[in-house]
Amino acid sequence: MDWNFAFATVTQNNLGGAGPDSGKEEIRYAGVANGVDLILTTDSAYTVNPKVKDYDSGWAAGKTADGTGNNGINGKFGQVNVKGNTEVKMKFTLVEEGTDTPVEVSPKQTVFFSVYDMDTGKGYEFVDFTTPVDSHSVTPTTTAKLTGTDAHLQATAGRRGTDEDNPSDPMAMTKVQKDSAIWITYIGRNTWSLTFGEKGNEKGKGGRNLLFAGRAEGHCKAGPIVDPPGFCTAGIEAMIKGGGKVCCPDKCGFTTASGAPTLPKFSGAPNSCGGPACDKGPDGQRQMERYNDCCVGKPIVDGNVRASINASYGIVSKGRFCTGLGKDAPPCINRLSKQSDR
């Protein structure tokens, strides 16, 4: 599973309730793969560097954020900050986009993971891979000190770092950046845990940042980032409850040269394809063209079985399956759900 931060965005940033957002106590990275989000949570105390500093760069002045301002995405990496001489236990879960439903990972599927910039300052960084890994690797000249086995791997930093040697792209690193990285694989997992922190900084000053990503330069080679089988290559994609998806024709929501939709929808319908009131036109009344080609159809039964998936109307009732599941063009079922829509 080649997930990455190349096109990801942070839609919730409140690890352990520390902020800067309110609400769910997690960091959600949306779009780490097609239809996949990454969620970070912690079930233990989490402390960030509380210090807020003044800065003056010559063209702008202000105050830096506390440690939570570092949480999120840094270049093409995920990043989490901890206060000096503390640690945070984190759980990583790959979920279906916009949900808390873990993605399906086949028992033999490889999931890439990697950590970076293991270095020292007032103390030294460490990572404790509390979930057993299926493989790990480092460079022959690594500066990270590894102990344990794949059943319980630990790593500590052995190189003093500077801002200049921080990586910006996991697929294009200098030698010193590779020497500070650790390559990990998990087989058949959609979730794993680790503990990150700093030791040896007795006064607990400052903060430390963990950089992490999916596949990195040095992992086994793979092709460019691609969408999985069944991707809606033409048309508009919509979600079926339970994680399934359908692909509607362009006419359900794309606009003409004049900017007018080809099949205008009801103002109360949240989406042009699928979802509540998808069958209604601008007047709020059923429009048969939308009813047939722009709606999933309810109730869906046996949504996770192609041979028996069913609905009383709409796209699902046609029994059409997009490329990957079948050979049909939109309207078609793009990905089967794990459960019934009702």
NUBATOR-59797 format. One record per residue (C-alpha): residue in three letters; x, y, z. Coordinates in steps of 0.001 Angstrom, whole numbers, plus 500000, padded with zeros to 6 digits. Example, Ala and Ser with C-alpha at 12.3 -4.5 7.8 and 13.67 -1.06 7.14 Angstrom:
<sites>
<site residuo="ala" c1="512300" c2="495500" c3="507800"/>
<site residuo="ser" c1="513670" c2="498940" c3="507140"/>
</sites>
This chain:
<sites>
<site residuo="met" c1="500000" c2="500000" c3="500000"/>
<site residuo="asp" c1="501766" c2="503099" c3="498724"/>
<site residuo="trp" c1="500277" c2="505828" c3="500921"/>
<site residuo="asn" c1="501989" c2="509200" c3="501199"/>
<site residuo="phe" c1="501553" c2="512884" c3="502051"/>
<site residuo="ala" c1="502091" c2="514227" c3="498522"/>
<site residuo="phe" c1="498463" c2="515372" c3="498177"/>
<site residuo="ala" c1="497252" c2="515004" c3="501763"/>
<site residuo="thr" c1="495671" c2="517715" c3="503911"/>
<site residuo="val" c1="495132" c2="517989" c3="507666"/>
<site residuo="thr" c1="491396" c2="518199" c3="508409"/>
<site residuo="gln" c1="491591" c2="517735" c3="512203"/>
<site residuo="asn" c1="494547" c2="518618" c3="514426"/>
<site residuo="asn" c1="493946" c2="517882" c3="518104"/>
<site residuo="leu" c1="496203" c2="515024" c3="519176"/>
<site residuo="gly" c1="495484" c2="514122" c3="522790"/>
<site residuo="gly" c1="493241" c2="517181" c3="523120"/>
<site residuo="ala" c1="496277" c2="519503" c3="522987"/>
<site residuo="gly" c1="494944" c2="521522" c3="520020"/>
<site residuo="pro" c1="495246" c2="523711" c3="518078"/>
<site residuo="asp" c1="491810" c2="522458" c3="516931"/>
<site residuo="ser" c1="488962" c2="521454" c3="519224"/>
<site residuo="gly" c1="486706" c2="518422" c3="518869"/>
<site residuo="lys" c1="487904" c2="514890" c3="518166"/>
<site residuo="glu" c1="491240" c2="514191" c3="519816"/>
<site residuo="glu" c1="493144" c2="513072" c3="516741"/>
<site residuo="ile" c1="495164" c2="514239" c3="513778"/>
<site residuo="arg" c1="493452" c2="513290" c3="510520"/>
<site residuo="tyr" c1="495482" c2="513345" c3="507334"/>
<site residuo="ala" c1="492926" c2="513279" c3="504520"/>
<site residuo="gly" c1="493882" c2="511856" c3="501131"/>
<site residuo="val" c1="497034" c2="509855" c3="501878"/>
<site residuo="ala" c1="495817" c2="507507" c3="499118"/>
<site residuo="asn" c1="492739" c2="507348" c3="496930"/>
<site residuo="gly" c1="489799" c2="507057" c3="499317"/>
<site residuo="val" c1="492117" c2="506675" c3="502329"/>
<site residuo="asp" c1="492809" c2="508894" c3="505370"/>
<site residuo="leu" c1="495384" c2="508393" c3="508130"/>
<site residuo="ile" c1="494304" c2="508983" c3="511745"/>
<site residuo="leu" c1="496731" c2="509498" c3="514662"/>
<site residuo="thr" c1="495484" c2="509054" c3="518226"/>
<site residuo="thr" c1="497019" c2="508654" c3="521679"/>
<site residuo="asp" c1="495649" c2="507027" c3="524822"/>
<site residuo="ser" c1="498256" c2="508486" c3="527156"/>
<site residuo="ala" c1="499329" c2="511887" c3="528437"/>
<site residuo="tyr" c1="500699" c2="514144" c3="525713"/>
<site residuo="thr" c1="502747" c2="517280" c3="526358"/>
<site residuo="val" c1="503943" c2="519704" c3="523699"/>
<site residuo="asn" c1="506572" c2="522410" c3="523972"/>
<site residuo="pro" c1="504540" c2="525261" c3="525566"/>
<site residuo="lys" c1="506944" c2="528054" c3="524733"/>
<site residuo="val" c1="505827" c2="530783" c3="522331"/>
<site residuo="lys" c1="508652" c2="532836" c3="520845"/>
<site residuo="asp" c1="508916" c2="536229" c3="519210"/>
<site residuo="tyr" c1="510553" c2="536281" c3="515808"/>
<site residuo="asp" c1="511712" c2="538917" c3="513351"/>
<site residuo="ser" c1="512797" c2="537631" c3="509949"/>
<site residuo="gly" c1="513533" c2="541084" c3="508549"/>
<site residuo="trp" c1="510365" c2="541229" c3="506426"/>
<site residuo="ala" c1="507856" c2="539916" c3="508958"/>
<site residuo="ala" c1="507574" c2="539743" c3="512740"/>
<site residuo="gly" c1="505279" c2="537999" c3="515176"/>
<site residuo="lys" c1="505089" c2="535043" c3="517532"/>
<site residuo="thr" c1="505670" c2="531384" c3="516776"/>
<site residuo="ala" c1="503062" c2="528860" c3="517828"/>
<site residuo="asp" c1="503638" c2="526455" c3="520698"/>
<site residuo="gly" c1="504514" c2="522840" c3="519890"/>
<site residuo="thr" c1="501075" c2="522054" c3="518477"/>
<site residuo="gly" c1="501829" c2="524510" c3="515681"/>
<site residuo="asn" c1="504367" c2="521966" c3="514440"/>
<site residuo="asn" c1="501848" c2="519119" c3="514296"/>
<site residuo="gly" c1="500491" c2="518244" c3="510868"/>
<site residuo="ile" c1="502424" c2="518146" c3="507599"/>
<site residuo="asn" c1="505989" c2="519284" c3="507008"/>
<site residuo="gly" c1="506841" c2="519154" c3="503301"/>
<site residuo="lys" c1="505933" c2="515602" c3="502278"/>
<site residuo="phe" c1="506047" c2="514228" c3="505810"/>
<site residuo="gly" c1="503702" c2="513923" c3="508725"/>
<site residuo="gln" c1="505014" c2="515597" c3="511863"/>
<site residuo="val" c1="504262" c2="515404" c3="515593"/>
<site residuo="asn" c1="505908" c2="517532" c3="518298"/>
<site residuo="val" c1="506628" c2="516560" c3="521909"/>
<site residuo="lys" c1="508011" c2="518605" c3="524793"/>
<site residuo="gly" c1="511658" c2="517984" c3="525633"/>
<site residuo="asn" c1="512342" c2="514891" c3="527757"/>
<site residuo="thr" c1="508771" c2="513553" c3="527342"/>
<site residuo="glu" c1="507195" c2="510942" c3="525090"/>
<site residuo="val" c1="503911" c2="510268" c3="523296"/>
<site residuo="lys" c1="502313" c2="506923" c3="522471"/>
<site residuo="met" c1="500683" c2="507040" c3="519045"/>
<site residuo="lys" c1="498360" c2="504764" c3="517121"/>
<site residuo="phe" c1="498330" c2="505063" c3="513311"/>
<site residuo="thr" c1="495190" c2="503845" c3="511512"/>
<site residuo="leu" c1="494476" c2="503871" c3="507780"/>
<site residuo="val" c1="490731" c2="504460" c3="507362"/>
<site residuo="glu" c1="488227" c2="504956" c3="504576"/>
<site residuo="glu" c1="488056" c2="508648" c3="503719"/>
<site residuo="gly" c1="485861" c2="510719" c3="506017"/>
<site residuo="thr" c1="485121" c2="507766" c3="508323"/>
<site residuo="asp" c1="486620" c2="505852" c3="511236"/>
<site residuo="thr" c1="486313" c2="502558" c3="509332"/>
<site residuo="pro" c1="489720" c2="500885" c3="508892"/>
<site residuo="val" c1="490564" c2="500156" c3="505259"/>
<site residuo="glu" c1="490711" c2="496592" c3="504058"/>
<site residuo="val" c1="494284" c2="495322" c3="503833"/>
<site residuo="ser" c1="494755" c2="491817" c3="502474"/>
<site residuo="pro" c1="496731" c2="489377" c3="504667"/>
<site residuo="lys" c1="499705" c2="489440" c3="502285"/>
<site residuo="gln" c1="499658" c2="493147" c3="501394"/>
<site residuo="thr" c1="502747" c2="495188" c3="502306"/>
<site residuo="val" c1="502179" c2="498518" c3="504032"/>
<site residuo="phe" c1="505145" c2="500903" c3="504007"/>
<site residuo="phe" c1="506140" c2="503114" c3="506929"/>
<site residuo="ser" c1="509265" c2="505145" c3="507645"/>
<site residuo="val" c1="510660" c2="507596" c3="510207"/>
<site residuo="tyr" c1="513267" c2="510299" c3="509635"/>
<site residuo="asp" c1="515671" c2="512834" c3="511083"/>
<site residuo="met" c1="516658" c2="510797" c3="514124"/>
<site residuo="asp" c1="519076" c2="513188" c3="515809"/>
<site residuo="thr" c1="520239" c2="514637" c3="519106"/>
<site residuo="gly" c1="520107" c2="518069" c3="520678"/>
<site residuo="lys" c1="519813" c2="518760" c3="524400"/>
<site residuo="gly" c1="518857" c2="515090" c3="524595"/>
<site residuo="tyr" c1="518391" c2="512260" c3="522114"/>
<site residuo="glu" c1="515293" c2="511174" c3="520183"/>
<site residuo="phe" c1="514007" c2="507622" c3="520358"/>
<site residuo="val" c1="511298" c2="505549" c3="518670"/>
<site residuo="asp" c1="509908" c2="502388" c3="520239"/>
<site residuo="phe" c1="508016" c2="500341" c3="517626"/>
<site residuo="thr" c1="505525" c2="498767" c3="520034"/>
<site residuo="thr" c1="503720" c2="496917" c3="517238"/>
<site residuo="pro" c1="505893" c2="494125" c3="515812"/>
<site residuo="val" c1="507282" c2="495060" c3="512382"/>
<site residuo="asp" c1="507596" c2="492599" c3="509516"/>
<site residuo="ser" c1="510879" c2="494055" c3="508312"/>
<site residuo="his" c1="513170" c2="496981" c3="508994"/>
<site residuo="ser" c1="516254" c2="498396" c3="507310"/>
<site residuo="val" c1="518772" c2="501194" c3="507648"/>
<site residuo="thr" c1="521757" c2="502289" c3="505582"/>
<site residuo="pro" c1="525162" c2="500614" c3="506143"/>
<site residuo="thr" c1="526385" c2="503951" c3="507543"/>
<site residuo="thr" c1="523324" c2="504658" c3="509676"/>
<site residuo="thr" c1="523691" c2="506963" c3="512662"/>
<site residuo="ala" c1="520596" c2="505497" c3="514339"/>
<site residuo="lys" c1="521249" c2="502902" c3="517039"/>
<site residuo="leu" c1="518865" c2="499937" c3="516744"/>
<site residuo="thr" c1="518198" c2="497378" c3="519466"/>
<site residuo="gly" c1="515766" c2="494498" c3="519805"/>
<site residuo="thr" c1="514244" c2="492463" c3="516992"/>
<site residuo="asp" c1="511341" c2="492831" c3="514565"/>
<site residuo="ala" c1="509111" c2="491546" c3="517362"/>
<site residuo="his" c1="509994" c2="494672" c3="519379"/>
<site residuo="leu" c1="512311" c2="497150" c3="517693"/>
<site residuo="gln" c1="513761" c2="500273" c3="519307"/>
<site residuo="ala" c1="515822" c2="503060" c3="517748"/>
<site residuo="thr" c1="517745" c2="505942" c3="519304"/>
<site residuo="ala" c1="519449" c2="508879" c3="517640"/>
<site residuo="gly" c1="523235" c2="508961" c3="517407"/>
<site residuo="arg" c1="523874" c2="512112" c3="515375"/>
<site residuo="arg" c1="523649" c2="515765" c3="516335"/>
<site residuo="gly" c1="521333" c2="517448" c3="513878"/>
<site residuo="thr" c1="520810" c2="520891" c3="512385"/>
<site residuo="asp" c1="517920" c2="522466" c3="510476"/>
<site residuo="glu" c1="519977" c2="522244" c3="507288"/>
<site residuo="asp" c1="519946" c2="518427" c3="507222"/>
<site residuo="asn" c1="516179" c2="518012" c3="507638"/>
<site residuo="pro" c1="514634" c2="516121" c3="504675"/>
<site residuo="ser" c1="511837" c2="517585" c3="502540"/>
<site residuo="asp" c1="510962" c2="514584" c3="500341"/>
<site residuo="pro" c1="511078" c2="510880" c3="501359"/>
<site residuo="met" c1="511801" c2="509929" c3="497745"/>
<site residuo="ala" c1="514784" c2="512301" c3="497361"/>
<site residuo="met" c1="517180" c2="512354" c3="500308"/>
<site residuo="thr" c1="520836" c2="513185" c3="500834"/>
<site residuo="lys" c1="523210" c2="510647" c3="502378"/>
<site residuo="val" c1="523015" c2="512177" c3="505853"/>
<site residuo="gln" c1="519217" c2="512211" c3="505626"/>
<site residuo="lys" c1="519149" c2="508521" c3="504633"/>
<site residuo="asp" c1="521571" c2="507717" c3="507449"/>
<site residuo="ser" c1="519039" c2="509187" c3="509905"/>
<site residuo="ala" c1="516021" c2="507275" c3="508521"/>
<site residuo="ile" c1="514492" c2="503871" c3="509307"/>
<site residuo="trp" c1="512519" c2="501868" c3="506736"/>
<site residuo="ile" c1="509683" c2="499690" c3="508058"/>
<site residuo="thr" c1="507151" c2="497316" c3="506493"/>
<site residuo="tyr" c1="504000" c2="495812" c3="507966"/>
<site residuo="ile" c1="502190" c2="492904" c3="506315"/>
<site residuo="gly" c1="498387" c2="492815" c3="506328"/>
<site residuo="arg" c1="498023" c2="495654" c3="508855"/>
<site residuo="asn" c1="495814" c2="498751" c3="508712"/>
<site residuo="thr" c1="496910" c2="499972" c3="512156"/>
<site residuo="trp" c1="500133" c2="500048" c3="514191"/>
<site residuo="ser" c1="501561" c2="501851" c3="517214"/>
<site residuo="leu" c1="504815" c2="503409" c3="518371"/>
<site residuo="thr" c1="506184" c2="505613" c3="521128"/>
<site residuo="phe" c1="508247" c2="508682" c3="520224"/>
<site residuo="gly" c1="510089" c2="510997" c3="522575"/>
<site residuo="glu" c1="513315" c2="512412" c3="523923"/>
<site residuo="lys" c1="515575" c2="511300" c3="526768"/>
<site residuo="gly" c1="518621" c2="512903" c3="528363"/>
<site residuo="asn" c1="517253" c2="516462" c3="528342"/>
<site residuo="glu" c1="516950" c2="516744" c3="532117"/>
<site residuo="lys" c1="515547" c2="520286" c3="532117"/>
<site residuo="gly" c1="512961" c2="519359" c3="529496"/>
<site residuo="lys" c1="513615" c2="522461" c3="527453"/>
<site residuo="gly" c1="512436" c2="522887" c3="523873"/>
<site residuo="gly" c1="510627" c2="520282" c3="521823"/>
<site residuo="arg" c1="511331" c2="517450" c3="519374"/>
<site residuo="asn" c1="509593" c2="516612" c3="516110"/>
<site residuo="leu" c1="508926" c2="513149" c3="514711"/>
<site residuo="leu" c1="508924" c2="513032" c3="510903"/>
<site residuo="phe" c1="507226" c2="510038" c3="509284"/>
<site residuo="ala" c1="505832" c2="508907" c3="505927"/>
<site residuo="gly" c1="504849" c2="505820" c3="503938"/>
<site residuo="arg" c1="507143" c2="504503" c3="501194"/>
<site residuo="ala" c1="510574" c2="506100" c3="501078"/>
<site residuo="glu" c1="513552" c2="506108" c3="498764"/>
<site residuo="gly" c1="515189" c2="502781" c3="499553"/>
<site residuo="his" c1="511996" c2="500800" c3="500005"/>
<site residuo="cys" c1="511271" c2="498243" c3="497278"/>
<site residuo="lys" c1="510584" c2="499957" c3="493991"/>
<site residuo="ala" c1="507040" c2="500679" c3="492904"/>
<site residuo="gly" c1="505451" c2="502613" c3="490095"/>
<site residuo="pro" c1="504125" c2="506160" c3="490309"/>
<site residuo="ile" c1="501246" c2="507021" c3="492625"/>
<site residuo="val" c1="498197" c2="505449" c3="491016"/>
<site residuo="asp" c1="494583" c2="504920" c3="491922"/>
<site residuo="pro" c1="493431" c2="501406" c3="492837"/>
<site residuo="pro" c1="491263" c2="499285" c3="490501"/>
<site residuo="gly" c1="487774" c2="500671" c3="490156"/>
<site residuo="phe" c1="488792" c2="504326" c3="490286"/>
<site residuo="cys" c1="486285" c2="506663" c3="488690"/>
<site residuo="thr" c1="488381" c2="507657" c3="485682"/>
<site residuo="ala" c1="485462" c2="509451" c3="484035"/>
<site residuo="gly" c1="482563" c2="510999" c3="485861"/>
<site residuo="ile" c1="481822" c2="511946" c3="489452"/>
<site residuo="glu" c1="482489" c2="509658" c3="492413"/>
<site residuo="ala" c1="480172" c2="509327" c3="495425"/>
<site residuo="met" c1="480160" c2="507262" c3="498602"/>
<site residuo="ile" c1="477847" c2="504405" c3="499543"/>
<site residuo="lys" c1="477305" c2="503961" c3="503279"/>
<site residuo="gly" c1="479753" c2="501358" c3="504535"/>
<site residuo="gly" c1="482623" c2="502517" c3="502346"/>
<site residuo="gly" c1="481416" c2="501563" c3="498883"/>
<site residuo="lys" c1="481447" c2="503999" c3="495987"/>
<site residuo="val" c1="479619" c2="504667" c3="492737"/>
<site residuo="cys" c1="480612" c2="506600" c3="489649"/>
<site residuo="cys" c1="477999" c2="508925" c3="488130"/>
<site residuo="pro" c1="478138" c2="510286" c3="484554"/>
<site residuo="asp" c1="479589" c2="513750" c3="484009"/>
<site residuo="lys" c1="476132" c2="515126" c3="483314"/>
<site residuo="cys" c1="475222" c2="514698" c3="486998"/>
<site residuo="gly" c1="477362" c2="517622" c3="488026"/>
<site residuo="phe" c1="479894" c2="518869" c3="485472"/>
<site residuo="thr" c1="479137" c2="522244" c3="483947"/>
<site residuo="thr" c1="478856" c2="523460" c3="480372"/>
<site residuo="ala" c1="481009" c2="526225" c3="478865"/>
<site residuo="ser" c1="478444" c2="528728" c3="480139"/>
<site residuo="gly" c1="478938" c2="527495" c3="483694"/>
<site residuo="ala" c1="475488" c2="525911" c3="483981"/>
<site residuo="pro" c1="475212" c2="522311" c3="485291"/>
<site residuo="thr" c1="474068" c2="519823" c3="482659"/>
<site residuo="leu" c1="471678" c2="518240" c3="485170"/>
<site residuo="pro" c1="470897" c2="520913" c3="487803"/>
<site residuo="lys" c1="470259" c2="519490" c3="491272"/>
<site residuo="phe" c1="467932" c2="520425" c3="494094"/>
<site residuo="ser" c1="469429" c2="523112" c3="496365"/>
<site residuo="gly" c1="468792" c2="520887" c3="499368"/>
<site residuo="ala" c1="470840" c2="518008" c3="497960"/>
<site residuo="pro" c1="474370" c2="518098" c3="499442"/>
<site residuo="asn" c1="475989" c2="516285" c3="496507"/>
<site residuo="ser" c1="475542" c2="516126" c3="492750"/>
<site residuo="cys" c1="476068" c2="512355" c3="492762"/>
<site residuo="gly" c1="474475" c2="510077" c3="495345"/>
<site residuo="gly" c1="473321" c2="511083" c3="498804"/>
<site residuo="pro" c1="470053" c2="512576" c3="500102"/>
<site residuo="ala" c1="467693" c2="514120" c3="497525"/>
<site residuo="cys" c1="470055" c2="513174" c3="494683"/>
<site residuo="asp" c1="467036" c2="512368" c3="492490"/>
<site residuo="lys" c1="465523" c2="515864" c3="492718"/>
<site residuo="gly" c1="465838" c2="518674" c3="490202"/>
<site residuo="pro" c1="465919" c2="522421" c3="490986"/>
<site residuo="asp" c1="462165" c2="522437" c3="491708"/>
<site residuo="gly" c1="462533" c2="519806" c3="494410"/>
<site residuo="gln" c1="460678" c2="517209" c3="492377"/>
<site residuo="arg" c1="461996" c2="513879" c3="491155"/>
<site residuo="gln" c1="463819" c2="514151" c3="487855"/>
<site residuo="met" c1="463917" c2="510742" c3="486183"/>
<site residuo="glu" c1="467340" c2="511281" c3="484610"/>
<site residuo="arg" c1="468834" c2="512067" c3="488002"/>
<site residuo="tyr" c1="466801" c2="509251" c3="489558"/>
<site residuo="asn" c1="468311" c2="506708" c3="487167"/>
<site residuo="asp" c1="471908" c2="507893" c3="486765"/>
<site residuo="cys" c1="472806" c2="510182" c3="489681"/>
<site residuo="cys" c1="471506" c2="508150" c3="492646"/>
<site residuo="val" c1="472873" c2="505104" c3="494443"/>
<site residuo="gly" c1="469421" c2="503660" c3="495109"/>
<site residuo="lys" c1="468035" c2="502414" c3="498438"/>
<site residuo="pro" c1="467789" c2="500153" c3="500259"/>
<site residuo="ile" c1="471052" c2="498442" c3="499335"/>
<site residuo="val" c1="471341" c2="494809" c3="500407"/>
<site residuo="asp" c1="474391" c2="492566" c3="500360"/>
<site residuo="gly" c1="476493" c2="495623" c3="499522"/>
<site residuo="asn" c1="479759" c2="493755" c3="499954"/>
<site residuo="val" c1="478896" c2="490941" c3="497509"/>
<site residuo="arg" c1="478931" c2="491715" c3="493806"/>
<site residuo="ala" c1="476653" c2="488808" c3="492862"/>
<site residuo="ser" c1="473808" c2="489935" c3="495117"/>
<site residuo="ile" c1="474205" c2="493712" c3="495646"/>
<site residuo="asn" c1="470780" c2="495205" c3="495047"/>
<site residuo="ala" c1="468697" c2="498354" c3="495210"/>
<site residuo="ser" c1="465205" c2="499255" c3="494110"/>
<site residuo="tyr" c1="466329" c2="502063" c3="491785"/>
<site residuo="gly" c1="469334" c2="504115" c3="490733"/>
<site residuo="ile" c1="472867" c2="503128" c3="489767"/>
<site residuo="val" c1="473118" c2="500022" c3="491955"/>
<site residuo="ser" c1="469915" c2="498577" c3="490511"/>
<site residuo="lys" c1="471550" c2="498497" c3="487078"/>
<site residuo="gly" c1="474169" c2="495987" c3="488239"/>
<site residuo="arg" c1="476906" c2="497914" c3="486454"/>
<site residuo="phe" c1="480518" c2="497746" c3="487737"/>
<site residuo="cys" c1="483350" c2="500149" c3="486907"/>
<site residuo="thr" c1="486755" c2="499115" c3="485588"/>
<site residuo="gly" c1="488472" c2="496964" c3="488189"/>
<site residuo="leu" c1="485246" c2="495375" c3="489374"/>
<site residuo="gly" c1="483889" c2="495039" c3="485848"/>
<site residuo="lys" c1="484059" c2="496724" c3="482455"/>
<site residuo="asp" c1="481187" c2="499208" c3="482572"/>
<site residuo="ala" c1="481406" c2="502955" c3="482060"/>
<site residuo="pro" c1="479474" c2="505327" c3="484360"/>
<site residuo="pro" c1="476965" c2="504949" c3="485834"/>
<site residuo="cys" c1="478624" c2="502068" c3="487656"/>
<site residuo="ile" c1="479544" c2="500677" c3="491072"/>
<site residuo="asn" c1="483120" c2="501683" c3="491809"/>
<site residuo="arg" c1="483852" c2="499907" c3="495094"/>
<site residuo="leu" c1="481791" c2="497463" c3="497132"/>
<site residuo="ser" c1="480835" c2="498429" c3="500658"/>
<site residuo="lys" c1="481509" c2="496396" c3="503791"/>
<site residuo="gln" c1="477904" c2="496480" c3="504946"/>
<site residuo="ser" c1="474388" c2="497153" c3="503823"/>
<site residuo="asp" c1="473217" c2="500728" c3="503374"/>
<site residuo="arg" c1="470244" c2="499896" c3="505621"/>
</sites>
